[in-house]
């Protein structure tokens, strides 16, 4: 998935303006694909791709470059299908 992430007080974050949380073993990959510590990103708003653990917390986060942000990505907008 893709979203706008702001690290408030790790492990607390805002994802698309809603409160969320990083998992205990969360990895944040910078634009050069090296790991970045969440404490160094406090107060910054970043466009990211991310995955979640089964419990719902953020497990992997990739910070996007301007070129990557410009690319349309499947799954950018969540779709919900309800079958009864």
PyMOL Python script that loads the backbone (N, CA, C, O; Angstrom):
from pymol import cmd

cmd.read_pdbstr("""\
ATOM      1  N   UNK A   1       0.845  -1.177   0.000  1.00  0.00           N
ATOM      2  CA  UNK A   1       0.000   0.000   0.000  1.00  0.00           C
ATOM      3  C   UNK A   1       0.891   1.241   0.000  1.00  0.00           C
ATOM      4  O   UNK A   1       2.087   1.168   0.282  1.00  0.00           O
ATOM      5  N   UNK A   2       0.292   2.358  -0.316  1.00  0.00           N
ATOM      6  CA  UNK A   2       1.013   3.634  -0.341  1.00  0.00           C
ATOM      7  C   UNK A   2       0.266   4.633   0.527  1.00  0.00           C
ATOM      8  O   UNK A   2      -0.964   4.625   0.586  1.00  0.00           O
ATOM      9  N   UNK A   3       1.028   5.500   1.205  1.00  0.00           N
ATOM     10  CA  UNK A   3       0.396   6.509   2.029  1.00  0.00           C
ATOM     11  C   UNK A   3       1.369   7.594   2.448  1.00  0.00           C
ATOM     12  O   UNK A   3       2.558   7.554   2.131  1.00  0.00           O
ATOM     13  N   UNK A   4       0.825   8.569   3.173  1.00  0.00           N
ATOM     14  CA  UNK A   4       1.616   9.686   3.676  1.00  0.00           C
ATOM     15  C   UNK A   4       1.878   9.428   5.158  1.00  0.00           C
ATOM     16  O   UNK A   4       0.942   9.344   5.953  1.00  0.00           O
ATOM     17  N   UNK A   5       3.143   9.305   5.520  1.00  0.00           N
ATOM     18  CA  UNK A   5       3.532   8.916   6.870  1.00  0.00           C
ATOM     19  C   UNK A   5       4.215  10.066   7.588  1.00  0.00           C
ATOM     20  O   UNK A   5       5.069  10.751   7.026  1.00  0.00           O
ATOM     21  N   UNK A   6       3.824  10.268   8.846  1.00  0.00           N
ATOM     22  CA  UNK A   6       4.521  11.225   9.716  1.00  0.00           C
ATOM     23  C   UNK A   6       4.850  10.503  11.019  1.00  0.00           C
ATOM     24  O   UNK A   6       3.963   9.972  11.688  1.00  0.00           O
ATOM     25  N   UNK A   7       6.135  10.490  11.369  1.00  0.00           N
ATOM     26  CA  UNK A   7       6.572   9.884  12.636  1.00  0.00           C
ATOM     27  C   UNK A   7       6.357  10.939  13.715  1.00  0.00           C
ATOM     28  O   UNK A   7       6.936  12.024  13.647  1.00  0.00           O
ATOM     29  N   UNK A   8       5.537  10.632  14.701  1.00  0.00           N
ATOM     30  CA  UNK A   8       5.276  11.584  15.782  1.00  0.00           C
ATOM     31  C   UNK A   8       6.203  11.279  16.959  1.00  0.00           C
ATOM     32  O   UNK A   8       7.200  11.976  17.149  1.00  0.00           O
ATOM     33  N   UNK A   9       5.897  10.271  17.734  1.00  0.00           N
ATOM     34  CA  UNK A   9       6.776   9.795  18.807  1.00  0.00           C
ATOM     35  C   UNK A   9       6.867   8.280  18.652  1.00  0.00           C
ATOM     36  O   UNK A   9       5.943   7.554  19.020  1.00  0.00           O
ATOM     37  N   UNK A  10       7.988   7.806  18.104  1.00  0.00           N
ATOM     38  CA  UNK A  10       8.101   6.376  17.807  1.00  0.00           C
ATOM     39  C   UNK A  10       7.744   5.519  19.020  1.00  0.00           C
ATOM     40  O   UNK A  10       8.184   5.825  20.128  1.00  0.00           O
ATOM     41  N   UNK A  11       6.980   4.481  18.845  1.00  0.00           N
ATOM     42  CA  UNK A  11       6.509   3.872  17.603  1.00  0.00           C
ATOM     43  C   UNK A  11       5.198   4.435  17.081  1.00  0.00           C
ATOM     44  O   UNK A  11       4.626   3.872  16.148  1.00  0.00           O
ATOM     45  N   UNK A  12       4.703   5.524  17.649  1.00  0.00           N
ATOM     46  CA  UNK A  12       3.459   6.136  17.182  1.00  0.00           C
ATOM     47  C   UNK A  12       3.706   6.935  15.904  1.00  0.00           C
ATOM     48  O   UNK A  12       4.693   7.664  15.796  1.00  0.00           O
ATOM     49  N   UNK A  13       2.805   6.790  14.945  1.00  0.00           N
ATOM     50  CA  UNK A  13       2.913   7.508  13.673  1.00  0.00           C
ATOM     51  C   UNK A  13       1.530   7.957  13.235  1.00  0.00           C
ATOM     52  O   UNK A  13       0.513   7.491  13.748  1.00  0.00           O
ATOM     53  N   UNK A  14       1.515   8.867  12.280  1.00  0.00           N
ATOM     54  CA  UNK A  14       0.278   9.225  11.593  1.00  0.00           C
ATOM     55  C   UNK A  14       0.400   8.701  10.169  1.00  0.00           C
ATOM     56  O   UNK A  14       1.357   9.028   9.466  1.00  0.00           O
ATOM     57  N   UNK A  15      -0.554   7.898   9.744  1.00  0.00           N
ATOM     58  CA  UNK A  15      -0.573   7.371   8.390  1.00  0.00           C
ATOM     59  C   UNK A  15      -1.847   7.876   7.732  1.00  0.00           C
ATOM     60  O   UNK A  15      -2.951   7.519   8.144  1.00  0.00           O
ATOM     61  N   UNK A  16      -1.692   8.704   6.713  1.00  0.00           N
ATOM     62  CA  UNK A  16      -2.824   9.353   6.045  1.00  0.00           C
ATOM     63  C   UNK A  16      -3.702  10.104   7.050  1.00  0.00           C
ATOM     64  O   UNK A  16      -4.928  10.112   6.938  1.00  0.00           O
ATOM     65  N   UNK A  17      -3.051  10.733   8.033  1.00  0.00           N
ATOM     66  CA  UNK A  17      -3.757  11.555   9.006  1.00  0.00           C
ATOM     67  C   UNK A  17      -4.390  10.792  10.152  1.00  0.00           C
ATOM     68  O   UNK A  17      -5.021  11.403  11.014  1.00  0.00           O
ATOM     69  N   UNK A  18      -4.242   9.461  10.189  1.00  0.00           N
ATOM     70  CA  UNK A  18      -4.827   8.652  11.254  1.00  0.00           C
ATOM     71  C   UNK A  18      -3.718   8.041  12.103  1.00  0.00           C
ATOM     72  O   UNK A  18      -2.656   7.685  11.591  1.00  0.00           O
ATOM     73  N   UNK A  19      -3.969   7.925  13.393  1.00  0.00           N
ATOM     74  CA  UNK A  19      -2.990   7.346  14.310  1.00  0.00           C
ATOM     75  C   UNK A  19      -2.748   5.880  13.968  1.00  0.00           C
ATOM     76  O   UNK A  19      -3.690   5.121  13.738  1.00  0.00           O
ATOM     77  N   UNK A  20      -1.480   5.493  13.938  1.00  0.00           N
ATOM     78  CA  UNK A  20      -1.085   4.120  13.649  1.00  0.00           C
ATOM     79  C   UNK A  20       0.166   3.822  14.463  1.00  0.00           C
ATOM     80  O   UNK A  20       0.636   4.671  15.220  1.00  0.00           O
ATOM     81  N   UNK A  21       0.701   2.622  14.307  1.00  0.00           N
ATOM     82  CA  UNK A  21       1.857   2.239  15.106  1.00  0.00           C
ATOM     83  C   UNK A  21       2.799   1.348  14.306  1.00  0.00           C
ATOM     84  O   UNK A  21       2.370   0.508  13.515  1.00  0.00           O
ATOM     85  N   UNK A  22       4.103   1.554  14.534  1.00  0.00           N
ATOM     86  CA  UNK A  22       5.124   0.676  13.963  1.00  0.00           C
ATOM     87  C   UNK A  22       5.218  -0.577  14.814  1.00  0.00           C
ATOM     88  O   UNK A  22       5.081  -0.510  16.036  1.00  0.00           O
ATOM     89  N   UNK A  23       5.450  -1.715  14.184  1.00  0.00           N
ATOM     90  CA  UNK A  23       5.634  -2.958  14.943  1.00  0.00           C
ATOM     91  C   UNK A  23       6.981  -2.903  15.667  1.00  0.00           C
ATOM     92  O   UNK A  23       7.835  -2.093  15.306  1.00  0.00           O
ATOM     93  N   UNK A  24       7.188  -3.748  16.681  1.00  0.00           N
ATOM     94  CA  UNK A  24       8.467  -3.731  17.405  1.00  0.00           C
ATOM     95  C   UNK A  24       9.687  -3.970  16.508  1.00  0.00           C
ATOM     96  O   UNK A  24      10.760  -3.432  16.781  1.00  0.00           O
ATOM     97  N   UNK A  25       9.545  -4.752  15.463  1.00  0.00           N
ATOM     98  CA  UNK A  25      10.674  -5.025  14.572  1.00  0.00           C
ATOM     99  C   UNK A  25      10.564  -4.306  13.243  1.00  0.00           C
ATOM    100  O   UNK A  25      11.124  -4.761  12.246  1.00  0.00           O
ATOM    101  N   UNK A  26       9.850  -3.187  13.211  1.00  0.00           N
ATOM    102  CA  UNK A  26       9.624  -2.469  11.948  1.00  0.00           C
ATOM    103  C   UNK A  26      10.936  -2.013  11.322  1.00  0.00           C
ATOM    104  O   UNK A  26      11.865  -1.597  12.013  1.00  0.00           O
ATOM    105  N   UNK A  27      10.985  -2.100  10.003  1.00  0.00           N
ATOM    106  CA  UNK A  27      12.156  -1.626   9.263  1.00  0.00           C
ATOM    107  C   UNK A  27      11.719  -0.502   8.335  1.00  0.00           C
ATOM    108  O   UNK A  27      10.748  -0.634   7.591  1.00  0.00           O
ATOM    109  N   UNK A  28      12.443   0.595   8.391  1.00  0.00           N
ATOM    110  CA  UNK A  28      12.184   1.737   7.517  1.00  0.00           C
ATOM    111  C   UNK A  28      13.358   1.844   6.564  1.00  0.00           C
ATOM    112  O   UNK A  28      14.501   2.010   6.991  1.00  0.00           O
ATOM    113  N   UNK A  29      13.074   1.748   5.269  1.00  0.00           N
ATOM    114  CA  UNK A  29      14.107   1.816   4.240  1.00  0.00           C
ATOM    115  C   UNK A  29      14.098   3.216   3.634  1.00  0.00           C
ATOM    116  O   UNK A  29      13.050   3.710   3.218  1.00  0.00           O
ATOM    117  N   UNK A  30      15.258   3.849   3.586  1.00  0.00           N
ATOM    118  CA  UNK A  30      15.386   5.185   3.002  1.00  0.00           C
ATOM    119  C   UNK A  30      15.341   5.139   1.489  1.00  0.00           C
ATOM    120  O   UNK A  30      15.175   4.070   0.900  1.00  0.00           O
ATOM    121  N   UNK A  31      15.487   6.292   0.857  1.00  0.00           N
ATOM    122  CA  UNK A  31      15.444   6.375  -0.606  1.00  0.00           C
ATOM    123  C   UNK A  31      16.594   5.628  -1.255  1.00  0.00           C
ATOM    124  O   UNK A  31      16.504   5.252  -2.424  1.00  0.00           O
ATOM    125  N   UNK A  32      17.684   5.407  -0.510  1.00  0.00           N
ATOM    126  CA  UNK A  32      18.828   4.636  -1.014  1.00  0.00           C
ATOM    127  C   UNK A  32      18.749   3.172  -0.591  1.00  0.00           C
ATOM    128  O   UNK A  32      19.703   2.416  -0.779  1.00  0.00           O
ATOM    129  N   UNK A  33      17.605   2.769  -0.016  1.00  0.00           N
ATOM    130  CA  UNK A  33      17.309   1.407   0.430  1.00  0.00           C
ATOM    131  C   UNK A  33      18.114   0.979   1.659  1.00  0.00           C
ATOM    132  O   UNK A  33      18.144  -0.208   1.984  1.00  0.00           O
ATOM    133  N   UNK A  34      18.762   1.914   2.344  1.00  0.00           N
ATOM    134  CA  UNK A  34      19.428   1.605   3.606  1.00  0.00           C
ATOM    135  C   UNK A  34      18.438   1.828   4.748  1.00  0.00           C
ATOM    136  O   UNK A  34      17.508   2.623   4.616  1.00  0.00           O
ATOM    137  N   UNK A  35      18.632   1.139   5.852  1.00  0.00           N
ATOM    138  CA  UNK A  35      17.724   1.282   6.983  1.00  0.00           C
ATOM    139  C   UNK A  35      17.884   2.648   7.647  1.00  0.00           C
ATOM    140  O   UNK A  35      18.991   3.168   7.786  1.00  0.00           O
ATOM    141  N   UNK A  36      16.754   3.210   8.049  1.00  0.00           N
ATOM    142  CA  UNK A  36      16.705   4.522   8.691  1.00  0.00           C
ATOM    143  C   UNK A  36      16.046   4.339  10.054  1.00  0.00           C
ATOM    144  O   UNK A  36      15.051   3.623  10.167  1.00  0.00           O
ATOM    145  N   UNK A  37      16.582   4.969  11.075  1.00  0.00           N
ATOM    146  CA  UNK A  37      15.981   4.898  12.405  1.00  0.00           C
ATOM    147  C   UNK A  37      14.789   5.854  12.487  1.00  0.00           C
ATOM    148  O   UNK A  37      14.851   6.985  12.006  1.00  0.00           O
ATOM    149  N   UNK A  38      13.709   5.383  13.099  1.00  0.00           N
ATOM    150  CA  UNK A  38      12.495   6.188  13.171  1.00  0.00           C
ATOM    151  C   UNK A  38      12.715   7.500  13.926  1.00  0.00           C
ATOM    152  O   UNK A  38      12.066   8.500  13.616  1.00  0.00           O
ATOM    153  N   UNK A  39      13.615   7.516  14.906  1.00  0.00           N
ATOM    154  CA  UNK A  39      13.890   8.730  15.669  1.00  0.00           C
ATOM    155  C   UNK A  39      14.460   9.859  14.837  1.00  0.00           C
ATOM    156  O   UNK A  39      14.288  11.027  15.185  1.00  0.00           O
ATOM    157  N   UNK A  40      15.143   9.534  13.733  1.00  0.00           N
ATOM    158  CA  UNK A  40      15.717  10.570  12.871  1.00  0.00           C
ATOM    159  C   UNK A  40      14.676  11.198  11.953  1.00  0.00           C
ATOM    160  O   UNK A  40      14.951  12.210  11.308  1.00  0.00           O
ATOM    161  N   UNK A  41      13.486  10.610  11.889  1.00  0.00           N
ATOM    162  CA  UNK A  41      12.442  11.099  10.985  1.00  0.00           C
ATOM    163  C   UNK A  41      11.312  11.835  11.709  1.00  0.00           C
ATOM    164  O   UNK A  41      10.320  12.205  11.082  1.00  0.00           O
ATOM    165  N   UNK A  42      11.447  12.050  13.002  1.00  0.00           N
ATOM    166  CA  UNK A  42      10.386  12.690  13.786  1.00  0.00           C
ATOM    167  C   UNK A  42      10.056  14.058  13.199  1.00  0.00           C
ATOM    168  O   UNK A  42      10.943  14.871  12.942  1.00  0.00           O
ATOM    169  N   UNK A  43       8.759  14.295  12.993  1.00  0.00           N
ATOM    170  CA  UNK A  43       8.294  15.576  12.479  1.00  0.00           C
ATOM    171  C   UNK A  43       8.274  15.689  10.969  1.00  0.00           C
ATOM    172  O   UNK A  43       7.740  16.666  10.444  1.00  0.00           O
ATOM    173  N   UNK A  44       8.834  14.731  10.251  1.00  0.00           N
ATOM    174  CA  UNK A  44       8.841  14.782   8.792  1.00  0.00           C
ATOM    175  C   UNK A  44       7.608  14.071   8.242  1.00  0.00           C
ATOM    176  O   UNK A  44       7.145  13.079   8.805  1.00  0.00           O
ATOM    177  N   UNK A  45       7.085  14.592   7.134  1.00  0.00           N
ATOM    178  CA  UNK A  45       5.986  13.947   6.431  1.00  0.00           C
ATOM    179  C   UNK A  45       6.547  13.373   5.141  1.00  0.00           C
ATOM    180  O   UNK A  45       7.135  14.095   4.336  1.00  0.00           O
ATOM    181  N   UNK A  46       6.363  12.072   4.946  1.00  0.00           N
ATOM    182  CA  UNK A  46       6.984  11.356   3.834  1.00  0.00           C
ATOM    183  C   UNK A  46       5.957  10.499   3.107  1.00  0.00           C
ATOM    184  O   UNK A  46       5.038   9.961   3.724  1.00  0.00           O
ATOM    185  N   UNK A  47       6.117  10.375   1.793  1.00  0.00           N
ATOM    186  CA  UNK A  47       5.317   9.426   1.022  1.00  0.00           C
ATOM    187  C   UNK A  47       6.032   8.093   1.072  1.00  0.00           C
ATOM    188  O   UNK A  47       7.236   8.016   0.827  1.00  0.00           O
ATOM    189  N   UNK A  48       5.288   7.036   1.392  1.00  0.00           N
ATOM    190  CA  UNK A  48       5.885   5.722   1.584  1.00  0.00           C
ATOM    191  C   UNK A  48       5.023   4.614   0.988  1.00  0.00           C
ATOM    192  O   UNK A  48       3.818   4.772   0.794  1.00  0.00           O
ATOM    193  N   UNK A  49       5.673   3.493   0.704  1.00  0.00           N
ATOM    194  CA  UNK A  49       4.988   2.226   0.484  1.00  0.00           C
ATOM    195  C   UNK A  49       5.170   1.459   1.777  1.00  0.00           C
ATOM    196  O   UNK A  49       6.192   1.605   2.448  1.00  0.00           O
ATOM    197  N   UNK A  50       4.185   0.637   2.136  1.00  0.00           N
ATOM    198  CA  UNK A  50       4.291  -0.070   3.408  1.00  0.00           C
ATOM    199  C   UNK A  50       3.559  -1.399   3.362  1.00  0.00           C
ATOM    200  O   UNK A  50       2.690  -1.628   2.521  1.00  0.00           O
ATOM    201  N   UNK A  51       3.938  -2.273   4.298  1.00  0.00           N
ATOM    202  CA  UNK A  51       3.217  -3.521   4.520  1.00  0.00           C
ATOM    203  C   UNK A  51       2.874  -3.605   5.997  1.00  0.00           C
ATOM    204  O   UNK A  51       3.492  -2.946   6.834  1.00  0.00           O
ATOM    205  N   UNK A  52       1.883  -4.421   6.300  1.00  0.00           N
ATOM    206  CA  UNK A  52       1.442  -4.592   7.682  1.00  0.00           C
ATOM    207  C   UNK A  52       1.641  -6.033   8.138  1.00  0.00           C
ATOM    208  O   UNK A  52       1.660  -6.962   7.332  1.00  0.00           O
ATOM    209  N   UNK A  53       1.787  -6.193   9.453  1.00  0.00           N
ATOM    210  CA  UNK A  53       1.802  -7.522  10.058  1.00  0.00           C
ATOM    211  C   UNK A  53       0.365  -7.992  10.230  1.00  0.00           C
ATOM    212  O   UNK A  53      -0.575  -7.229  10.006  1.00  0.00           O
ATOM    213  N   UNK A  54       0.200  -9.228  10.622  1.00  0.00           N
ATOM    214  CA  UNK A  54      -1.137  -9.781  10.826  1.00  0.00           C
ATOM    215  C   UNK A  54      -1.898  -9.001  11.887  1.00  0.00           C
ATOM    216  O   UNK A  54      -3.114  -8.839  11.781  1.00  0.00           O
ATOM    217  N   UNK A  55      -1.200  -8.519  12.905  1.00  0.00           N
ATOM    218  CA  UNK A  55      -1.834  -7.740  13.965  1.00  0.00           C
ATOM    219  C   UNK A  55      -2.251  -6.343  13.549  1.00  0.00           C
ATOM    220  O   UNK A  55      -2.962  -5.669  14.295  1.00  0.00           O
ATOM    221  N   UNK A  56      -1.828  -5.892  12.380  1.00  0.00           N
ATOM    222  CA  UNK A  56      -2.228  -4.585  11.870  1.00  0.00           C
ATOM    223  C   UNK A  56      -1.182  -3.494  11.981  1.00  0.00           C
ATOM    224  O   UNK A  56      -1.369  -2.417  11.416  1.00  0.00           O
ATOM    225  N   UNK A  57      -0.082  -3.735  12.693  1.00  0.00           N
ATOM    226  CA  UNK A  57       0.950  -2.705  12.811  1.00  0.00           C
ATOM    227  C   UNK A  57       1.823  -2.671  11.559  1.00  0.00           C
ATOM    228  O   UNK A  57       1.890  -3.648  10.813  1.00  0.00           O
ATOM    229  N   UNK A  58       2.485  -1.548  11.338  1.00  0.00           N
ATOM    230  CA  UNK A  58       3.349  -1.393  10.166  1.00  0.00           C
ATOM    231  C   UNK A  58       4.644  -2.176  10.364  1.00  0.00           C
ATOM    232  O   UNK A  58       5.325  -2.014  11.377  1.00  0.00           O
ATOM    233  N   UNK A  59       4.982  -3.026   9.394  1.00  0.00           N
ATOM    234  CA  UNK A  59       6.186  -3.836   9.557  1.00  0.00           C
ATOM    235  C   UNK A  59       7.325  -3.407   8.639  1.00  0.00           C
ATOM    236  O   UNK A  59       8.480  -3.384   9.065  1.00  0.00           O
ATOM    237  N   UNK A  60       7.024  -3.068   7.398  1.00  0.00           N
ATOM    238  CA  UNK A  60       8.046  -2.627   6.437  1.00  0.00           C
ATOM    239  C   UNK A  60       7.587  -1.307   5.830  1.00  0.00           C
ATOM    240  O   UNK A  60       6.433  -1.162   5.428  1.00  0.00           O
ATOM    241  N   UNK A  61       8.503  -0.351   5.769  1.00  0.00           N
ATOM    242  CA  UNK A  61       8.195   0.970   5.202  1.00  0.00           C
ATOM    243  C   UNK A  61       9.328   1.348   4.251  1.00  0.00           C
ATOM    244  O   UNK A  61      10.502   1.250   4.608  1.00  0.00           O
ATOM    245  N   UNK A  62       8.971   1.783   3.038  1.00  0.00           N
ATOM    246  CA  UNK A  62       9.954   2.258   2.067  1.00  0.00           C
ATOM    247  C   UNK A  62       9.651   3.710   1.752  1.00  0.00           C
ATOM    248  O   UNK A  62       8.565   4.029   1.268  1.00  0.00           O
ATOM    249  N   UNK A  63      10.607   4.597   2.022  1.00  0.00           N
ATOM    250  CA  UNK A  63      10.453   6.017   1.707  1.00  0.00           C
ATOM    251  C   UNK A  63      10.645   6.176   0.205  1.00  0.00           C
ATOM    252  O   UNK A  63      11.595   5.636  -0.363  1.00  0.00           O
ATOM    253  N   UNK A  64       9.745   6.915  -0.438  1.00  0.00           N
ATOM    254  CA  UNK A  64       9.753   7.050  -1.889  1.00  0.00           C
ATOM    255  C   UNK A  64      10.496   8.300  -2.360  1.00  0.00           C
ATOM    256  O   UNK A  64      10.490   9.337  -1.697  1.00  0.00           O
ATOM    257  N   UNK A  65      11.136   8.171  -3.525  1.00  0.00           N
ATOM    258  CA  UNK A  65      11.757   9.321  -4.182  1.00  0.00           C
ATOM    259  C   UNK A  65      10.677  10.058  -4.964  1.00  0.00           C
ATOM    260  O   UNK A  65       9.566   9.548  -5.107  1.00  0.00           O
ATOM    261  N   UNK A  66      10.984  11.253  -5.475  1.00  0.00           N
ATOM    262  CA  UNK A  66      10.014  12.014  -6.264  1.00  0.00           C
ATOM    263  C   UNK A  66       9.580  11.239  -7.505  1.00  0.00           C
ATOM    264  O   UNK A  66       8.407  11.274  -7.877  1.00  0.00           O
ATOM    265  N   UNK A  67      10.513  10.543  -8.147  1.00  0.00           N
ATOM    266  CA  UNK A  67      10.186   9.760  -9.343  1.00  0.00           C
ATOM    267  C   UNK A  67       9.241   8.611  -8.995  1.00  0.00           C
ATOM    268  O   UNK A  67       8.327   8.311  -9.763  1.00  0.00           O
ATOM    269  N   UNK A  68       9.448   7.974  -7.862  1.00  0.00           N
ATOM    270  CA  UNK A  68       8.576   6.869  -7.448  1.00  0.00           C
ATOM    271  C   UNK A  68       7.187   7.371  -7.057  1.00  0.00           C
ATOM    272  O   UNK A  68       6.191   6.686  -7.291  1.00  0.00           O
ATOM    273  N   UNK A  69       7.119   8.549  -6.470  1.00  0.00           N
ATOM    274  CA  UNK A  69       5.823   9.130  -6.102  1.00  0.00           C
ATOM    275  C   UNK A  69       5.000   9.417  -7.341  1.00  0.00           C
ATOM    276  O   UNK A  69       3.780   9.253  -7.327  1.00  0.00           O
ATOM    277  N   UNK A  70       5.654   9.848  -8.421  1.00  0.00           N
ATOM    278  CA  UNK A  70       4.955  10.193  -9.657  1.00  0.00           C
ATOM    279  C   UNK A  70       4.346   8.967 -10.345  1.00  0.00           C
ATOM    280  O   UNK A  70       3.371   9.096 -11.085  1.00  0.00           O
ATOM    281  N   UNK A  71       4.907   7.792 -10.109  1.00  0.00           N
ATOM    282  CA  UNK A  71       4.383   6.572 -10.727  1.00  0.00           C
ATOM    283  C   UNK A  71       3.091   6.151 -10.048  1.00  0.00           C
ATOM    284  O   UNK A  71       2.995   6.122  -8.821  1.00  0.00           O
ATOM    285  N   UNK A  72       2.101   5.827 -10.866  1.00  0.00           N
ATOM    286  CA  UNK A  72       0.844   5.311 -10.327  1.00  0.00           C
ATOM    287  C   UNK A  72       1.072   3.867  -9.902  1.00  0.00           C
ATOM    288  O   UNK A  72       1.683   3.090 -10.636  1.00  0.00           O
ATOM    289  N   UNK A  73       0.597   3.516  -8.751  1.00  0.00           N
ATOM    290  CA  UNK A  73       0.823   2.170  -8.228  1.00  0.00           C
ATOM    291  C   UNK A  73      -0.503   1.481  -7.980  1.00  0.00           C
ATOM    292  O   UNK A  73      -1.419   2.057  -7.392  1.00  0.00           O
ATOM    293  N   UNK A  74      -0.596   0.248  -8.432  1.00  0.00           N
ATOM    294  CA  UNK A  74      -1.796  -0.525  -8.142  1.00  0.00           C
ATOM    295  C   UNK A  74      -1.912  -0.693  -6.636  1.00  0.00           C
ATOM    296  O   UNK A  74      -0.923  -0.982  -5.962  1.00  0.00           O
ATOM    297  N   UNK A  75      -3.094  -0.516  -6.117  1.00  0.00           N
ATOM    298  CA  UNK A  75      -3.294  -0.657  -4.682  1.00  0.00           C
ATOM    299  C   UNK A  75      -3.097   0.636  -3.919  1.00  0.00           C
ATOM    300  O   UNK A  75      -3.127   0.631  -2.688  1.00  0.00           O
ATOM    301  N   UNK A  76      -2.895   1.753  -4.623  1.00  0.00           N
ATOM    302  CA  UNK A  76      -2.715   3.028  -3.947  1.00  0.00           C
ATOM    303  C   UNK A  76      -3.973   3.397  -3.159  1.00  0.00           C
ATOM    304  O   UNK A  76      -3.896   3.846  -2.016  1.00  0.00           O
ATOM    305  N   UNK A  77      -5.119   3.200  -3.787  1.00  0.00           N
ATOM    306  CA  UNK A  77      -6.379   3.483  -3.117  1.00  0.00           C
ATOM    307  C   UNK A  77      -7.018   2.150  -2.749  1.00  0.00           C
ATOM    308  O   UNK A  77      -7.315   1.346  -3.633  1.00  0.00           O
ATOM    309  N   UNK A  78      -7.235   1.901  -1.461  1.00  0.00           N
ATOM    310  CA  UNK A  78      -7.801   0.621  -1.071  1.00  0.00           C
ATOM    311  C   UNK A  78      -9.206   0.443  -1.617  1.00  0.00           C
ATOM    312  O   UNK A  78     -10.010   1.375  -1.634  1.00  0.00           O
ATOM    313  N   UNK A  79      -9.483  -0.766  -2.061  1.00  0.00           N
ATOM    314  CA  UNK A  79     -10.808  -1.102  -2.562  1.00  0.00           C
ATOM    315  C   UNK A  79     -11.392  -2.138  -1.624  1.00  0.00           C
ATOM    316  O   UNK A  79     -10.691  -3.032  -1.149  1.00  0.00           O
ATOM    317  N   UNK A  80     -12.666  -2.010  -1.366  1.00  0.00           N
ATOM    318  CA  UNK A  80     -13.327  -2.975  -0.498  1.00  0.00           C
ATOM    319  C   UNK A  80     -14.453  -3.627  -1.269  1.00  0.00           C
ATOM    320  O   UNK A  80     -15.253  -2.959  -1.924  1.00  0.00           O
ATOM    321  N   UNK A  81     -14.497  -4.904  -1.183  1.00  0.00           N
ATOM    322  CA  UNK A  81     -15.570  -5.678  -1.801  1.00  0.00           C
ATOM    323  C   UNK A  81     -16.271  -6.448  -0.696  1.00  0.00           C
ATOM    324  O   UNK A  81     -15.634  -7.154   0.086  1.00  0.00           O
ATOM    325  N   UNK A  82     -17.562  -6.308  -0.643  1.00  0.00           N
ATOM    326  CA  UNK A  82     -18.335  -7.022   0.350  1.00  0.00           C
ATOM    327  C   UNK A  82     -19.223  -8.030  -0.342  1.00  0.00           C
ATOM    328  O   UNK A  82     -19.991  -7.688  -1.241  1.00  0.00           O
ATOM    329  N   UNK A  83     -19.113  -9.266   0.082  1.00  0.00           N
ATOM    330  CA  UNK A  83     -19.945 -10.323  -0.459  1.00  0.00           C
ATOM    331  C   UNK A  83     -20.796 -10.892   0.662  1.00  0.00           C
ATOM    332  O   UNK A  83     -20.290 -11.229   1.733  1.00  0.00           O
ATOM    333  N   UNK A  84     -22.060 -10.994   0.411  1.00  0.00           N
ATOM    334  CA  UNK A  84     -22.976 -11.540   1.425  1.00  0.00           C
ATOM    335  C   UNK A  84     -23.617 -12.794   0.911  1.00  0.00           C
ATOM    336  O   UNK A  84     -24.421 -13.408   1.612  1.00  0.00           O
TER     337      UNK A  84
END
""", "prot")
cmd.dss("prot")
cmd.show_as("cartoon", "prot")
cmd.util.cbc("prot")
cmd.orient("prot")
